Amino acid sequence: MRLRLFFSRAAIAALLFFPAALRAQDMLQGVDLSQPAYSQSEMSRADVEAALKAGKADFSGRSLNGLDLSGLDLSGANFRAARLNKARLSGARLDGAILDQAWLLQADLTGASLKGVHAFAAQMQKIRGDGADFSSARLAGDLSGASLRGATFDDANLSADMKNQSMGLMRAVLRSAILEGARFRRTNLMSADLRFIHAAGADFTWANLTNADASGSDLTGAIFSGATTKDLDLDSARIDAAAEMALRDARHLDRARRQ
């Protein structure tokens, strides 16, 4: 009885003091990705091209899974809550597009232009975005396991949204992403989840890494000139000994592994 009472009180305490953490659970839990809404497309490429030609670039809530949209100019299109899982968007132009609450699991964005895109609470796990351009984008979605070699995030905002907490802490999650040679010049990465990223040779010049979590990450050869690194967590991260001065304000610097 006492044990059950203890856990009941613990559960109540969690709800009272950690509501955001509970709300911020993995959105994939309980979602059947085999359903047609997440695995099939209700439009063809010709349908999309016709809509664009007619000036009706609103695809909000539509299922476009697996569709080949490579090379299309989708600038400014509205994909809010659309489902583009495994869609092919390589070389496409999505500058200024809205991807809020969109699903792009395993989508191919290789070499795509996503300048100024707005992707709040987007599900972008395991996308292929090598060489993609996210300059000036607002990204507060899940990009865990993404391949983003040589991608550009200059002037982008990947920080936590401290004003809108209804869905829990919304921020860019790049856990285990491949970011070798990626560029984050002047990027806002405050409180971003960078755990276990592979970012050898990445450029963080003048980036804001305040309170970001890069524990367990490979940051060898990365550039931190002018970067703000206060409370950046480097527990078990791999760094260059020459970068210690630039990282002097980071947390757990003593636990980082030197090259």
N, C-alpha and C positions, 0 to 999 in steps of 0.2 A: 504493500500500500504506500509506504513511504517513498519507495523507488518510483512508483507511478506518479506520485504527487510531485516529486522532484522534477521529473521530465515534463510534467504539465506546466510547472512554473517556469522551467527553462524555455519551453515553447512560447509561452506568453511573453517572456522577456525578449525573446528573439523578435516577435512581432512588434513589440513596443519600441525596441531600440535599434533593430536592423531591418526595417521594412524595405528599404531600397535594395539591400542585398538579396532578399527573398524574391522581390519582383524582377530582379535582373537575371533570372535563371535563363538557361539556354533556350532560345525560342524554337529550336528544332525538336525539343522534347514534346512528344505527343502528336507530332505532325507526320501524317502518312504521305511521304514523298512519292509514293507510287500512284496516288490519286491523279486523275486526268488534269486537275487544276495545277499540279506541280510537275507533271511529266509530259504533257501534250500541248499542242498549240491550237488555238481556235482561229488563227489567221495564217495566211501564207505570206511569203515574201512579196508576192505581187499585190496582196491586199495592203501590206504596209506601205509599199511604194505608191499605191494609188492614194492612200490616205495622206501621205506626205505631199503628193502633187496637188491634192485638193486643199492643202493648208490645214488639215485636221490631224495634227501631230499629238493627239491625246490618246494614249494607250493605257491610261490608269486602270488598274484592276484587271487587265487582260492577261490571258495565258499565252505566252509566246515561247514556251519551253522548247529548246532544241532547234529553234528557227535560225536559218542562215541569214543574218543581217549584215554580214561582213561588207565593209566598204561603203555602207550607206551614210548619208549625211542626216543624222538624227539630232542635230543641234537644237536645243531648246525644247525637245520633246518631253512630254509628261508621262513618266513611267511609274507614277506613284502607286505603290502596292501591286505593281505588275509582277508577273512571274516569268523570268527569263532564265530558268535553270538550264544549264548546258547549251545556252544560245551561243551562236557564233557571231561575234562582233569585232573580229580582228580587223584593224584598219578603219573601223567606223569612226565617225565624228559625232560625239555626244556633248559637245561644248554647251554648258549652261543647262543641260538636261536635268530633270527632277527624277531622282531615284529613291525618294523617301519611302521606307517600308517595302522596297522592292526586293525580290528574290533573284539572285544571280549565282546560285550554287554551281560551281565548276564551269561558269561561263568563260568563253574565250575572248579576252579583251586585248590580245597581243597587238601592240603598236597602235592601239586606239587613242583618240584624243578626247579627254574628259575634262578639259579646262573649265573651271568654274562650276562643275557639276555639284548638285546638292544631294547627298545620300545620307539621310538621317535614319537610323535604325534599319539600315539595309543589311540583308543577309548575303554576304559575298565570299563565303568560305571556299577555299581552294580554287579561286578564279585563276586563270592564266592571263597575266597582265604584263609580261615582259616588254619593256620599252614603252609602256603606256604613259600618257602625260596627264597627271592629275593636278597640274598647276592651279593654284587659287581655288581648289575644290573645298567643299565642306564635307568631311567624311566623319561620321560618327556611327559606324557600322562594324560588323564582324567580318574581318578579312583573314581569319585564322587559316594557316596553311596555304596562303596564296603564293603564287610564283610571280614576283615583281622585280626581276633582275633588270637593272638599268632603268627602272621607272622614275618619273620625275614628279616630285611633290612640292616644288618650289612655291612658297607663299600660301600653301594650303593650310587649312585648319583641321587638325585631327584631335583636338583637345576634348576634354570632358565638357559636357553641357551642364553647367552648374545651376542654370535657371529652370530647366525642364527636367524634373526628377520623377515624373509620374510613372515612368517605365523603369525606374532605377537609374543607375549611373550610366549615361550614354556617352560613349567615347569610341575612338578607333581602337579596335582589337586586332593586332597584327601577330598574335601568338604563333610562333613557329613559321612565320612567313619567310620566304627567300627574298632578300633585299640586297643582294650583292651588287655593289656599284650603283645603287639607287641614290637619288639626289633629294635632299630635304633642306634646301637652302631657305632660311627664314621661315621654316615650317613651324606651326604651333603644335607641339606634341605633348602639351602639359597633361599629365595624368594618363597618358596613353598606355595601353597594354602592349609592351614590346618584349614580353618574355620569350626566350628561346629563339629569337629571330636570328637569321643568318645574314648579317649585314656587313660582311667583310668589304672594305673599300668604299662604304657608303659615305656620302658627303652631308654632314649636319652643320655646315657653316651657318652661324647666326640662328640656329634653330632653338626653340624653347622646349627644353626637355625637363622642365620643373616637375618633380614628383612622378615622372614616368617610371614604369617598372621594366627594366631591361635585364632582370636577373636571368642567368643561364644563357645569355646571348653571345654570339660571336661578333665582336666589334673590332676585330683586328684590321688595321689599315684604315679605319674610319677617321674622318676629318671632323674635328670639333671646334674649329677656329671661331671664336666669338660666341659660341653656344652657351646658353644658360642651362646649367646642369645641377642646380640646387635640388637636393633630395632625390636625384635620379638613382634608382636602386640598381647597383651593379653586383649584387651577390652572385658569385660564381661565374660572372661574365668574363669573356676573354678580351683583353685590351692590350694595346701596345704600351710598353713602359714610357715611351715618349709622350703619350697622351695624358699622363697622370696630372700634369699641371692644369690642362684644360678641364679635367674631370675632378678637380680638387674639392668641389662642393658636393659631390655625389655621396650617396649613402653606401655603406658597406664597400667602400673603395679598397679597404684592407682585405676583403674577401675575394676581390677580383683576381683572375689569373693573368699574369703578365706574359707577353710574348718576347 
